[in-house]
Amino acid sequence: MIIDCGSCTVAGAACDDCVVTVLLGPMPTAERPLTSDGCSSDIAVAVPEIPDEHAAAVAVLAETGLIPPLRLVTRAS
């Protein structure tokens, strides 16, 4: 699973209740942009790919209500 927060059409509005924020912390914003090493001033940016077996585990945790679901919404191609 590849999570590209930059392509999310609800980024900002849905971030607080998204599994990415819960597991990895807030993503960089205009107020906290990425530096040349790929990090913002105070957080690390996650590897954008999650192995399928981990994605399945995240889905189970979300389905049971232990973590919020992935809120990624992208434009239809």
mmJSON file of the N, C-alpha and C atoms, coordinates in Angstrom:
{"data_MODEL":{"atom_site":{
"group_PDB":["ATOM","ATOM","ATOM","ATOM","ATOM","ATOM","ATOM","ATOM","ATOM","ATOM","ATOM","ATOM","ATOM","ATOM","ATOM","ATOM","ATOM","ATOM","ATOM","ATOM","ATOM","ATOM","ATOM","ATOM","ATOM","ATOM","ATOM","ATOM","ATOM","ATOM","ATOM","ATOM","ATOM","ATOM","ATOM","ATOM","ATOM","ATOM","ATOM","ATOM","ATOM","ATOM","ATOM","ATOM","ATOM","ATOM","ATOM","ATOM","ATOM","ATOM","ATOM","ATOM","ATOM","ATOM","ATOM","ATOM","ATOM","ATOM","ATOM","ATOM","ATOM","ATOM","ATOM","ATOM","ATOM","ATOM","ATOM","ATOM","ATOM","ATOM","ATOM","ATOM","ATOM","ATOM","ATOM","ATOM","ATOM","ATOM","ATOM","ATOM","ATOM","ATOM","ATOM","ATOM","ATOM","ATOM","ATOM","ATOM","ATOM","ATOM","ATOM","ATOM","ATOM","ATOM","ATOM","ATOM","ATOM","ATOM","ATOM","ATOM","ATOM","ATOM","ATOM","ATOM","ATOM","ATOM","ATOM","ATOM","ATOM","ATOM","ATOM","ATOM","ATOM","ATOM","ATOM","ATOM","ATOM","ATOM","ATOM","ATOM","ATOM","ATOM","ATOM","ATOM","ATOM","ATOM","ATOM","ATOM","ATOM","ATOM","ATOM","ATOM","ATOM","ATOM","ATOM","ATOM","ATOM","ATOM","ATOM","ATOM","ATOM","ATOM","ATOM","ATOM","ATOM","ATOM","ATOM","ATOM","ATOM","ATOM","ATOM","ATOM","ATOM","ATOM","ATOM","ATOM","ATOM","ATOM","ATOM","ATOM","ATOM","ATOM","ATOM","ATOM","ATOM","ATOM","ATOM","ATOM","ATOM","ATOM","ATOM","ATOM","ATOM","ATOM","ATOM","ATOM","ATOM","ATOM","ATOM","ATOM","ATOM","ATOM","ATOM","ATOM","ATOM","ATOM","ATOM","ATOM","ATOM","ATOM","ATOM","ATOM","ATOM","ATOM","ATOM","ATOM","ATOM","ATOM","ATOM","ATOM","ATOM","ATOM","ATOM","ATOM","ATOM","ATOM","ATOM","ATOM","ATOM","ATOM","ATOM","ATOM","ATOM","ATOM","ATOM","ATOM","ATOM","ATOM","ATOM","ATOM","ATOM","ATOM","ATOM","ATOM","ATOM","ATOM","ATOM","ATOM","ATOM","ATOM","ATOM"],
"id":[1,2,3,4,5,6,7,8,9,10,11,12,13,14,15,16,17,18,19,20,21,22,23,24,25,26,27,28,29,30,31,32,33,34,35,36,37,38,39,40,41,42,43,44,45,46,47,48,49,50,51,52,53,54,55,56,57,58,59,60,61,62,63,64,65,66,67,68,69,70,71,72,73,74,75,76,77,78,79,80,81,82,83,84,85,86,87,88,89,90,91,92,93,94,95,96,97,98,99,100,101,102,103,104,105,106,107,108,109,110,111,112,113,114,115,116,117,118,119,120,121,122,123,124,125,126,127,128,129,130,131,132,133,134,135,136,137,138,139,140,141,142,143,144,145,146,147,148,149,150,151,152,153,154,155,156,157,158,159,160,161,162,163,164,165,166,167,168,169,170,171,172,173,174,175,176,177,178,179,180,181,182,183,184,185,186,187,188,189,190,191,192,193,194,195,196,197,198,199,200,201,202,203,204,205,206,207,208,209,210,211,212,213,214,215,216,217,218,219,220,221,222,223,224,225,226,227,228,229,230,231],
"type_symbol":["N","C","C","N","C","C","N","C","C","N","C","C","N","C","C","N","C","C","N","C","C","N","C","C","N","C","C","N","C","C","N","C","C","N","C","C","N","C","C","N","C","C","N","C","C","N","C","C","N","C","C","N","C","C","N","C","C","N","C","C","N","C","C","N","C","C","N","C","C","N","C","C","N","C","C","N","C","C","N","C","C","N","C","C","N","C","C","N","C","C","N","C","C","N","C","C","N","C","C","N","C","C","N","C","C","N","C","C","N","C","C","N","C","C","N","C","C","N","C","C","N","C","C","N","C","C","N","C","C","N","C","C","N","C","C","N","C","C","N","C","C","N","C","C","N","C","C","N","C","C","N","C","C","N","C","C","N","C","C","N","C","C","N","C","C","N","C","C","N","C","C","N","C","C","N","C","C","N","C","C","N","C","C","N","C","C","N","C","C","N","C","C","N","C","C","N","C","C","N","C","C","N","C","C","N","C","C","N","C","C","N","C","C","N","C","C","N","C","C","N","C","C","N","C","C","N","C","C","N","C","C"],
"label_atom_id":["N","CA","C","N","CA","C","N","CA","C","N","CA","C","N","CA","C","N","CA","C","N","CA","C","N","CA","C","N","CA","C","N","CA","C","N","CA","C","N","CA","C","N","CA","C","N","CA","C","N","CA","C","N","CA","C","N","CA","C","N","CA","C","N","CA","C","N","CA","C","N","CA","C","N","CA","C","N","CA","C","N","CA","C","N","CA","C","N","CA","C","N","CA","C","N","CA","C","N","CA","C","N","CA","C","N","CA","C","N","CA","C","N","CA","C","N","CA","C","N","CA","C","N","CA","C","N","CA","C","N","CA","C","N","CA","C","N","CA","C","N","CA","C","N","CA","C","N","CA","C","N","CA","C","N","CA","C","N","CA","C","N","CA","C","N","CA","C","N","CA","C","N","CA","C","N","CA","C","N","CA","C","N","CA","C","N","CA","C","N","CA","C","N","CA","C","N","CA","C","N","CA","C","N","CA","C","N","CA","C","N","CA","C","N","CA","C","N","CA","C","N","CA","C","N","CA","C","N","CA","C","N","CA","C","N","CA","C","N","CA","C","N","CA","C","N","CA","C","N","CA","C","N","CA","C","N","CA","C","N","CA","C","N","CA","C","N","CA","C"],
"label_alt_id":[null,null,null,null,null,null,null,null,null,null,null,null,null,null,null,null,null,null,null,null,null,null,null,null,null,null,null,null,null,null,null,null,null,null,null,null,null,null,null,null,null,null,null,null,null,null,null,null,null,null,null,null,null,null,null,null,null,null,null,null,null,null,null,null,null,null,null,null,null,null,null,null,null,null,null,null,null,null,null,null,null,null,null,null,null,null,null,null,null,null,null,null,null,null,null,null,null,null,null,null,null,null,null,null,null,null,null,null,null,null,null,null,null,null,null,null,null,null,null,null,null,null,null,null,null,null,null,null,null,null,null,null,null,null,null,null,null,null,null,null,null,null,null,null,null,null,null,null,null,null,null,null,null,null,null,null,null,null,null,null,null,null,null,null,null,null,null,null,null,null,null,null,null,null,null,null,null,null,null,null,null,null,null,null,null,null,null,null,null,null,null,null,null,null,null,null,null,null,null,null,null,null,null,null,null,null,null,null,null,null,null,null,null,null,null,null,null,null,null,null,null,null,null,null,null,null,null,null,null,null,null],
"label_comp_id":["MET","MET","MET","ILE","ILE","ILE","ILE","ILE","ILE","ASP","ASP","ASP","CYS","CYS","CYS","GLY","GLY","GLY","SER","SER","SER","CYS","CYS","CYS","THR","THR","THR","VAL","VAL","VAL","ALA","ALA","ALA","GLY","GLY","GLY","ALA","ALA","ALA","ALA","ALA","ALA","CYS","CYS","CYS","ASP","ASP","ASP","ASP","ASP","ASP","CYS","CYS","CYS","VAL","VAL","VAL","VAL","VAL","VAL","THR","THR","THR","VAL","VAL","VAL","LEU","LEU","LEU","LEU","LEU","LEU","GLY","GLY","GLY","PRO","PRO","PRO","MET","MET","MET","PRO","PRO","PRO","THR","THR","THR","ALA","ALA","ALA","GLU","GLU","GLU","ARG","ARG","ARG","PRO","PRO","PRO","LEU","LEU","LEU","THR","THR","THR","SER","SER","SER","ASP","ASP","ASP","GLY","GLY","GLY","CYS","CYS","CYS","SER","SER","SER","SER","SER","SER","ASP","ASP","ASP","ILE","ILE","ILE","ALA","ALA","ALA","VAL","VAL","VAL","ALA","ALA","ALA","VAL","VAL","VAL","PRO","PRO","PRO","GLU","GLU","GLU","ILE","ILE","ILE","PRO","PRO","PRO","ASP","ASP","ASP","GLU","GLU","GLU","HIS","HIS","HIS","ALA","ALA","ALA","ALA","ALA","ALA","ALA","ALA","ALA","VAL","VAL","VAL","ALA","ALA","ALA","VAL","VAL","VAL","LEU","LEU","LEU","ALA","ALA","ALA","GLU","GLU","GLU","THR","THR","THR","GLY","GLY","GLY","LEU","LEU","LEU","ILE","ILE","ILE","PRO","PRO","PRO","PRO","PRO","PRO","LEU","LEU","LEU","ARG","ARG","ARG","LEU","LEU","LEU","VAL","VAL","VAL","THR","THR","THR","ARG","ARG","ARG","ALA","ALA","ALA","SER","SER","SER"],
"label_asym_id":["A","A","A","A","A","A","A","A","A","A","A","A","A","A","A","A","A","A","A","A","A","A","A","A","A","A","A","A","A","A","A","A","A","A","A","A","A","A","A","A","A","A","A","A","A","A","A","A","A","A","A","A","A","A","A","A","A","A","A","A","A","A","A","A","A","A","A","A","A","A","A","A","A","A","A","A","A","A","A","A","A","A","A","A","A","A","A","A","A","A","A","A","A","A","A","A","A","A","A","A","A","A","A","A","A","A","A","A","A","A","A","A","A","A","A","A","A","A","A","A","A","A","A","A","A","A","A","A","A","A","A","A","A","A","A","A","A","A","A","A","A","A","A","A","A","A","A","A","A","A","A","A","A","A","A","A","A","A","A","A","A","A","A","A","A","A","A","A","A","A","A","A","A","A","A","A","A","A","A","A","A","A","A","A","A","A","A","A","A","A","A","A","A","A","A","A","A","A","A","A","A","A","A","A","A","A","A","A","A","A","A","A","A","A","A","A","A","A","A","A","A","A","A","A","A","A","A","A","A","A","A"],
"label_entity_id":["1","1","1","1","1","1","1","1","1","1","1","1","1","1","1","1","1","1","1","1","1","1","1","1","1","1","1","1","1","1","1","1","1","1","1","1","1","1","1","1","1","1","1","1","1","1","1","1","1","1","1","1","1","1","1","1","1","1","1","1","1","1","1","1","1","1","1","1","1","1","1","1","1","1","1","1","1","1","1","1","1","1","1","1","1","1","1","1","1","1","1","1","1","1","1","1","1","1","1","1","1","1","1","1","1","1","1","1","1","1","1","1","1","1","1","1","1","1","1","1","1","1","1","1","1","1","1","1","1","1","1","1","1","1","1","1","1","1","1","1","1","1","1","1","1","1","1","1","1","1","1","1","1","1","1","1","1","1","1","1","1","1","1","1","1","1","1","1","1","1","1","1","1","1","1","1","1","1","1","1","1","1","1","1","1","1","1","1","1","1","1","1","1","1","1","1","1","1","1","1","1","1","1","1","1","1","1","1","1","1","1","1","1","1","1","1","1","1","1","1","1","1","1","1","1","1","1","1","1","1","1"],
"label_seq_id":[1,1,1,2,2,2,3,3,3,4,4,4,5,5,5,6,6,6,7,7,7,8,8,8,9,9,9,10,10,10,11,11,11,12,12,12,13,13,13,14,14,14,15,15,15,16,16,16,17,17,17,18,18,18,19,19,19,20,20,20,21,21,21,22,22,22,23,23,23,24,24,24,25,25,25,26,26,26,27,27,27,28,28,28,29,29,29,30,30,30,31,31,31,32,32,32,33,33,33,34,34,34,35,35,35,36,36,36,37,37,37,38,38,38,39,39,39,40,40,40,41,41,41,42,42,42,43,43,43,44,44,44,45,45,45,46,46,46,47,47,47,48,48,48,49,49,49,50,50,50,51,51,51,52,52,52,53,53,53,54,54,54,55,55,55,56,56,56,57,57,57,58,58,58,59,59,59,60,60,60,61,61,61,62,62,62,63,63,63,64,64,64,65,65,65,66,66,66,67,67,67,68,68,68,69,69,69,70,70,70,71,71,71,72,72,72,73,73,73,74,74,74,75,75,75,76,76,76,77,77,77],
"pdbx_PDB_ins_code":[null,null,null,null,null,null,null,null,null,null,null,null,null,null,null,null,null,null,null,null,null,null,null,null,null,null,null,null,null,null,null,null,null,null,null,null,null,null,null,null,null,null,null,null,null,null,null,null,null,null,null,null,null,null,null,null,null,null,null,null,null,null,null,null,null,null,null,null,null,null,null,null,null,null,null,null,null,null,null,null,null,null,null,null,null,null,null,null,null,null,null,null,null,null,null,null,null,null,null,null,null,null,null,null,null,null,null,null,null,null,null,null,null,null,null,null,null,null,null,null,null,null,null,null,null,null,null,null,null,null,null,null,null,null,null,null,null,null,null,null,null,null,null,null,null,null,null,null,null,null,null,null,null,null,null,null,null,null,null,null,null,null,null,null,null,null,null,null,null,null,null,null,null,null,null,null,null,null,null,null,null,null,null,null,null,null,null,null,null,null,null,null,null,null,null,null,null,null,null,null,null,null,null,null,null,null,null,null,null,null,null,null,null,null,null,null,null,null,null,null,null,null,null,null,null,null,null,null,null,null,null],
"Cartn_x":[0.847,0.0,0.899,0.635,1.357,0.39,0.787,-0.048,0.611,-0.019,0.511,-0.374,-0.018,-0.815,-0.859,0.135,0.148,-0.942,-1.467,-2.536,-3.915,-3.986,-5.264,-6.075,-7.314,-8.161,-8.79,-8.716,-9.259,-8.146,-6.915,-5.787,-6.044,-5.72,-5.976,-7.284,-8.368,-9.688,-9.864,-9.274,-9.466,-8.232,-7.167,-5.906,-5.997,-6.746,-6.813,-7.431,-8.266,-8.931,-8.486,-7.221,-6.674,-5.616,-5.54,-4.582,-3.139,-2.861,-1.495,-1.06,-1.928,-1.607,-1.468,-2.331,-2.28,-0.989,-0.606,0.58,1.889,1.883,3.133,3.267,2.218,2.253,1.794,1.655,1.157,2.114,1.546,2.344,2.765,3.812,4.272,3.19,3.182,2.238,3.023,2.322,2.997,3.718,3.151,3.782,4.998,5.021,6.122,6.562,7.199,7.569,8.715,8.888,9.994,11.314,12.35,13.691,14.341,15.554,16.217,16.442,16.438,16.64,15.326,14.206,12.927,12.16,12.596,11.915,11.399,10.373,9.96,10.779,10.522,11.348,11.319,10.218,10.16,9.571,9.278,8.765,9.442,9.492,10.031,8.876,9.111,8.107,8.262,7.162,7.181,7.527,7.99,8.196,6.818,6.648,5.318,4.731,5.409,4.87,4.759,3.601,3.354,3.173,3.916,3.737,2.292,1.84,0.45,0.016,0.873,0.477,0.29,1.03,0.843,-0.417,-0.682,-1.9,-3.127,-3.065,-4.174,-4.364,-3.269,-3.352,-3.936,-3.529,-4.065,-5.57,-5.987,-7.412,-8.205,-7.673,-8.357,-8.466,-7.385,-7.418,-8.443,-8.536,-9.511,-10.937,-11.153,-12.488,-12.996,-12.082,-12.489,-12.565,-12.209,-12.313,-11.121,-10.036,-8.864,-8.055,-8.117,-7.468,-8.425,-8.283,-9.15,-8.733,-9.635,-9.294,-8.446,-7.916,-7.213,-8.248,-8.034,-8.991,-8.56,-7.594,-7.059,-8.162,-8.361,-9.309,-8.549,-8.472,-7.774,-8.759,-8.353,-9.179,-9.215,-10.345,-10.458,-9.663,-8.922,-8.103,-8.942],
"Cartn_y":[-1.164,0.0,1.235,2.139,3.399,4.505,5.305,6.394,7.703,8.404,9.677,10.799,11.325,12.392,13.633,13.822,14.965,14.924,13.732,13.617,13.525,13.604,13.475,14.757,14.615,15.783,16.306,15.557,16.015,16.271,16.398,16.656,17.929,17.881,18.999,18.806,18.675,18.517,17.161,16.114,14.767,14.213,14.968,14.449,14.056,14.833,14.554,13.198,12.679,11.398,10.366,10.425,9.493,8.62,7.382,6.451,6.913,7.62,8.104,9.03,9.949,10.873,10.137,9.163,8.407,7.607,6.944,6.083,6.832,7.87,8.513,9.955,10.537,11.932,12.804,14.1,14.999,15.112,15.214,15.359,16.819,17.077,18.453,19.325,20.589,21.552,22.762,23.742,24.967,25.627,25.477,26.057,25.242,23.945,23.058,22.281,22.945,22.286,21.301,20.457,19.511,20.241,19.716,20.223,19.365,19.663,18.925,17.457,17.096,15.696,14.919,15.534,14.837,14.906,15.757,15.874,17.29,17.423,18.771,19.169,20.318,20.826,19.956,19.249,18.475,17.074,16.629,15.276,14.612,13.307,12.551,12.135,12.111,11.672,10.179,9.487,8.034,7.543,6.322,5.644,5.483,5.868,5.901,4.559,3.465,2.161,1.269,0.642,-0.284,-1.667,-2.682,-4.037,-4.502,-5.318,-5.766,-6.416,-7.223,-7.878,-6.86,-5.761,-4.706,-3.906,-3.685,-2.984,-3.766,-5.084,-5.927,-5.797,-5.739,-5.582,-4.217,-3.175,-1.835,-1.828,-2.499,-2.574,-3.248,-4.312,-5.011,-4.096,-3.4,-2.475,-1.365,-0.875,0.174,-0.367,-1.573,-2.175,-2.415,-2.678,-2.925,-1.648,-0.52,0.758,1.13,0.371,0.68,1.848,2.058,3.193,3.708,4.978,5.46,4.853,4.827,4.284,5.256,4.779,5.628,6.531,7.823,8.787,9.316,8.679,9.121,9.123,10.266,10.411,11.071,10.389,10.937,11.177,12.03,12.294,11.048,10.774,9.65,9.965,8.979,9.184,9.13],
"Cartn_z":[0.0,0.0,0.0,-0.914,-0.972,-0.573,0.404,0.889,0.481,-0.429,-0.906,-0.381,0.78,1.39,0.511,-0.336,-1.229,-2.277,-2.576,-3.563,-2.922,-1.615,-0.907,-1.056,-1.524,-1.743,-0.461,0.634,1.914,2.932,2.443,3.336,4.128,5.377,6.279,7.003,6.261,6.869,7.547,6.987,7.53,8.229,8.285,8.84,10.311,11.108,12.539,12.844,11.939,12.158,11.129,10.743,9.758,10.423,10.023,10.602,10.397,9.322,9.075,10.21,10.596,11.68,13.006,13.247,14.502,14.614,13.54,13.598,13.383,12.558,12.164,12.615,13.136,13.53,12.399,12.65,11.613,10.446,9.256,8.058,7.915,7.157,6.961,6.316,6.685,6.118,5.634,5.142,4.708,5.884,7.09,8.268,8.717,8.372,8.74,7.512,6.547,5.29,5.471,4.461,4.455,4.255,4.878,4.646,3.574,3.201,2.126,2.466,3.75,4.127,4.209,3.807,3.785,5.077,6.012,7.299,7.48,8.31,8.674,9.888,10.41,11.493,12.739,12.988,14.219,14.073,12.844,12.659,11.485,11.52,10.392,9.49,8.22,7.257,7.053,7.067,6.992,5.602,5.534,4.259,3.626,2.38,1.784,1.379,1.661,1.279,2.503,2.659,3.764,3.158,3.627,3.084,3.23,2.295,2.285,3.594,4.216,5.466,6.593,6.556,7.552,7.249,5.974,5.579,6.026,5.936,6.385,7.901,8.639,10.095,10.456,9.746,9.979,9.693,8.643,8.31,9.421,9.988,11.089,12.307,12.641,13.779,13.556,12.329,12.013,12.077,11.567,11.571,12.985,13.915,15.294,16.121,15.525,16.209,17.074,16.995,17.806,17.254,15.955,15.312,14.242,13.844,12.766,11.426,10.466,9.145,8.34,7.255,6.302,5.65,5.696,5.144,3.78,3.156,1.863,0.808,0.169,-0.925,-2.071,-3.216,-4.362,-5.502,-6.429,-7.61,-8.484,-9.096,-10.016,-11.269,-11.737,-12.939,-14.186],
"occupancy":[1.0,1.0,1.0,1.0,1.0,1.0,1.0,1.0,1.0,1.0,1.0,1.0,1.0,1.0,1.0,1.0,1.0,1.0,1.0,1.0,1.0,1.0,1.0,1.0,1.0,1.0,1.0,1.0,1.0,1.0,1.0,1.0,1.0,1.0,1.0,1.0,1.0,1.0,1.0,1.0,1.0,1.0,1.0,1.0,1.0,1.0,1.0,1.0,1.0,1.0,1.0,1.0,1.0,1.0,1.0,1.0,1.0,1.0,1.0,1.0,1.0,1.0,1.0,1.0,1.0,1.0,1.0,1.0,1.0,1.0,1.0,1.0,1.0,1.0,1.0,1.0,1.0,1.0,1.0,1.0,1.0,1.0,1.0,1.0,1.0,1.0,1.0,1.0,1.0,1.0,1.0,1.0,1.0,1.0,1.0,1.0,1.0,1.0,1.0,1.0,1.0,1.0,1.0,1.0,1.0,1.0,1.0,1.0,1.0,1.0,1.0,1.0,1.0,1.0,1.0,1.0,1.0,1.0,1.0,1.0,1.0,1.0,1.0,1.0,1.0,1.0,1.0,1.0,1.0,1.0,1.0,1.0,1.0,1.0,1.0,1.0,1.0,1.0,1.0,1.0,1.0,1.0,1.0,1.0,1.0,1.0,1.0,1.0,1.0,1.0,1.0,1.0,1.0,1.0,1.0,1.0,1.0,1.0,1.0,1.0,1.0,1.0,1.0,1.0,1.0,1.0,1.0,1.0,1.0,1.0,1.0,1.0,1.0,1.0,1.0,1.0,1.0,1.0,1.0,1.0,1.0,1.0,1.0,1.0,1.0,1.0,1.0,1.0,1.0,1.0,1.0,1.0,1.0,1.0,1.0,1.0,1.0,1.0,1.0,1.0,1.0,1.0,1.0,1.0,1.0,1.0,1.0,1.0,1.0,1.0,1.0,1.0,1.0,1.0,1.0,1.0,1.0,1.0,1.0,1.0,1.0,1.0,1.0,1.0,1.0,1.0,1.0,1.0,1.0,1.0,1.0],
"B_iso_or_equiv":[0.0,0.0,0.0,0.0,0.0,0.0,0.0,0.0,0.0,0.0,0.0,0.0,0.0,0.0,0.0,0.0,0.0,0.0,0.0,0.0,0.0,0.0,0.0,0.0,0.0,0.0,0.0,0.0,0.0,0.0,0.0,0.0,0.0,0.0,0.0,0.0,0.0,0.0,0.0,0.0,0.0,0.0,0.0,0.0,0.0,0.0,0.0,0.0,0.0,0.0,0.0,0.0,0.0,0.0,0.0,0.0,0.0,0.0,0.0,0.0,0.0,0.0,0.0,0.0,0.0,0.0,0.0,0.0,0.0,0.0,0.0,0.0,0.0,0.0,0.0,0.0,0.0,0.0,0.0,0.0,0.0,0.0,0.0,0.0,0.0,0.0,0.0,0.0,0.0,0.0,0.0,0.0,0.0,0.0,0.0,0.0,0.0,0.0,0.0,0.0,0.0,0.0,0.0,0.0,0.0,0.0,0.0,0.0,0.0,0.0,0.0,0.0,0.0,0.0,0.0,0.0,0.0,0.0,0.0,0.0,0.0,0.0,0.0,0.0,0.0,0.0,0.0,0.0,0.0,0.0,0.0,0.0,0.0,0.0,0.0,0.0,0.0,0.0,0.0,0.0,0.0,0.0,0.0,0.0,0.0,0.0,0.0,0.0,0.0,0.0,0.0,0.0,0.0,0.0,0.0,0.0,0.0,0.0,0.0,0.0,0.0,0.0,0.0,0.0,0.0,0.0,0.0,0.0,0.0,0.0,0.0,0.0,0.0,0.0,0.0,0.0,0.0,0.0,0.0,0.0,0.0,0.0,0.0,0.0,0.0,0.0,0.0,0.0,0.0,0.0,0.0,0.0,0.0,0.0,0.0,0.0,0.0,0.0,0.0,0.0,0.0,0.0,0.0,0.0,0.0,0.0,0.0,0.0,0.0,0.0,0.0,0.0,0.0,0.0,0.0,0.0,0.0,0.0,0.0,0.0,0.0,0.0,0.0,0.0,0.0,0.0,0.0,0.0,0.0,0.0,0.0],
"pdbx_formal_charge":[null,null,null,null,null,null,null,null,null,null,null,null,null,null,null,null,null,null,null,null,null,null,null,null,null,null,null,null,null,null,null,null,null,null,null,null,null,null,null,null,null,null,null,null,null,null,null,null,null,null,null,null,null,null,null,null,null,null,null,null,null,null,null,null,null,null,null,null,null,null,null,null,null,null,null,null,null,null,null,null,null,null,null,null,null,null,null,null,null,null,null,null,null,null,null,null,null,null,null,null,null,null,null,null,null,null,null,null,null,null,null,null,null,null,null,null,null,null,null,null,null,null,null,null,null,null,null,null,null,null,null,null,null,null,null,null,null,null,null,null,null,null,null,null,null,null,null,null,null,null,null,null,null,null,null,null,null,null,null,null,null,null,null,null,null,null,null,null,null,null,null,null,null,null,null,null,null,null,null,null,null,null,null,null,null,null,null,null,null,null,null,null,null,null,null,null,null,null,null,null,null,null,null,null,null,null,null,null,null,null,null,null,null,null,null,null,null,null,null,null,null,null,null,null,null,null,null,null,null,null,null],
"auth_seq_id":[1,1,1,2,2,2,3,3,3,4,4,4,5,5,5,6,6,6,7,7,7,8,8,8,9,9,9,10,10,10,11,11,11,12,12,12,13,13,13,14,14,14,15,15,15,16,16,16,17,17,17,18,18,18,19,19,19,20,20,20,21,21,21,22,22,22,23,23,23,24,24,24,25,25,25,26,26,26,27,27,27,28,28,28,29,29,29,30,30,30,31,31,31,32,32,32,33,33,33,34,34,34,35,35,35,36,36,36,37,37,37,38,38,38,39,39,39,40,40,40,41,41,41,42,42,42,43,43,43,44,44,44,45,45,45,46,46,46,47,47,47,48,48,48,49,49,49,50,50,50,51,51,51,52,52,52,53,53,53,54,54,54,55,55,55,56,56,56,57,57,57,58,58,58,59,59,59,60,60,60,61,61,61,62,62,62,63,63,63,64,64,64,65,65,65,66,66,66,67,67,67,68,68,68,69,69,69,70,70,70,71,71,71,72,72,72,73,73,73,74,74,74,75,75,75,76,76,76,77,77,77],
"auth_comp_id":["MET","MET","MET","ILE","ILE","ILE","ILE","ILE","ILE","ASP","ASP","ASP","CYS","CYS","CYS","GLY","GLY","GLY","SER","SER","SER","CYS","CYS","CYS","THR","THR","THR","VAL","VAL","VAL","ALA","ALA","ALA","GLY","GLY","GLY","ALA","ALA","ALA","ALA","ALA","ALA","CYS","CYS","CYS","ASP","ASP","ASP","ASP","ASP","ASP","CYS","CYS","CYS","VAL","VAL","VAL","VAL","VAL","VAL","THR","THR","THR","VAL","VAL","VAL","LEU","LEU","LEU","LEU","LEU","LEU","GLY","GLY","GLY","PRO","PRO","PRO","MET","MET","MET","PRO","PRO","PRO","THR","THR","THR","ALA","ALA","ALA","GLU","GLU","GLU","ARG","ARG","ARG","PRO","PRO","PRO","LEU","LEU","LEU","THR","THR","THR","SER","SER","SER","ASP","ASP","ASP","GLY","GLY","GLY","CYS","CYS","CYS","SER","SER","SER","SER","SER","SER","ASP","ASP","ASP","ILE","ILE","ILE","ALA","ALA","ALA","VAL","VAL","VAL","ALA","ALA","ALA","VAL","VAL","VAL","PRO","PRO","PRO","GLU","GLU","GLU","ILE","ILE","ILE","PRO","PRO","PRO","ASP","ASP","ASP","GLU","GLU","GLU","HIS","HIS","HIS","ALA","ALA","ALA","ALA","ALA","ALA","ALA","ALA","ALA","VAL","VAL","VAL","ALA","ALA","ALA","VAL","VAL","VAL","LEU","LEU","LEU","ALA","ALA","ALA","GLU","GLU","GLU","THR","THR","THR","GLY","GLY","GLY","LEU","LEU","LEU","ILE","ILE","ILE","PRO","PRO","PRO","PRO","PRO","PRO","LEU","LEU","LEU","ARG","ARG","ARG","LEU","LEU","LEU","VAL","VAL","VAL","THR","THR","THR","ARG","ARG","ARG","ALA","ALA","ALA","SER","SER","SER"],
"auth_asym_id":["A","A","A","A","A","A","A","A","A","A","A","A","A","A","A","A","A","A","A","A","A","A","A","A","A","A","A","A","A","A","A","A","A","A","A","A","A","A","A","A","A","A","A","A","A","A","A","A","A","A","A","A","A","A","A","A","A","A","A","A","A","A","A","A","A","A","A","A","A","A","A","A","A","A","A","A","A","A","A","A","A","A","A","A","A","A","A","A","A","A","A","A","A","A","A","A","A","A","A","A","A","A","A","A","A","A","A","A","A","A","A","A","A","A","A","A","A","A","A","A","A","A","A","A","A","A","A","A","A","A","A","A","A","A","A","A","A","A","A","A","A","A","A","A","A","A","A","A","A","A","A","A","A","A","A","A","A","A","A","A","A","A","A","A","A","A","A","A","A","A","A","A","A","A","A","A","A","A","A","A","A","A","A","A","A","A","A","A","A","A","A","A","A","A","A","A","A","A","A","A","A","A","A","A","A","A","A","A","A","A","A","A","A","A","A","A","A","A","A","A","A","A","A","A","A","A","A","A","A","A","A"],
"auth_atom_id":["N","CA","C","N","CA","C","N","CA","C","N","CA","C","N","CA","C","N","CA","C","N","CA","C","N","CA","C","N","CA","C","N","CA","C","N","CA","C","N","CA","C","N","CA","C","N","CA","C","N","CA","C","N","CA","C","N","CA","C","N","CA","C","N","CA","C","N","CA","C","N","CA","C","N","CA","C","N","CA","C","N","CA","C","N","CA","C","N","CA","C","N","CA","C","N","CA","C","N","CA","C","N","CA","C","N","CA","C","N","CA","C","N","CA","C","N","CA","C","N","CA","C","N","CA","C","N","CA","C","N","CA","C","N","CA","C","N","CA","C","N","CA","C","N","CA","C","N","CA","C","N","CA","C","N","CA","C","N","CA","C","N","CA","C","N","CA","C","N","CA","C","N","CA","C","N","CA","C","N","CA","C","N","CA","C","N","CA","C","N","CA","C","N","CA","C","N","CA","C","N","CA","C","N","CA","C","N","CA","C","N","CA","C","N","CA","C","N","CA","C","N","CA","C","N","CA","C","N","CA","C","N","CA","C","N","CA","C","N","CA","C","N","CA","C","N","CA","C","N","CA","C","N","CA","C","N","CA","C","N","CA","C","N","CA","C","N","CA","C"],
"pdbx_PDB_model_num":[1,1,1,1,1,1,1,1,1,1,1,1,1,1,1,1,1,1,1,1,1,1,1,1,1,1,1,1,1,1,1,1,1,1,1,1,1,1,1,1,1,1,1,1,1,1,1,1,1,1,1,1,1,1,1,1,1,1,1,1,1,1,1,1,1,1,1,1,1,1,1,1,1,1,1,1,1,1,1,1,1,1,1,1,1,1,1,1,1,1,1,1,1,1,1,1,1,1,1,1,1,1,1,1,1,1,1,1,1,1,1,1,1,1,1,1,1,1,1,1,1,1,1,1,1,1,1,1,1,1,1,1,1,1,1,1,1,1,1,1,1,1,1,1,1,1,1,1,1,1,1,1,1,1,1,1,1,1,1,1,1,1,1,1,1,1,1,1,1,1,1,1,1,1,1,1,1,1,1,1,1,1,1,1,1,1,1,1,1,1,1,1,1,1,1,1,1,1,1,1,1,1,1,1,1,1,1,1,1,1,1,1,1,1,1,1,1,1,1,1,1,1,1,1,1,1,1,1,1,1,1]
}}}
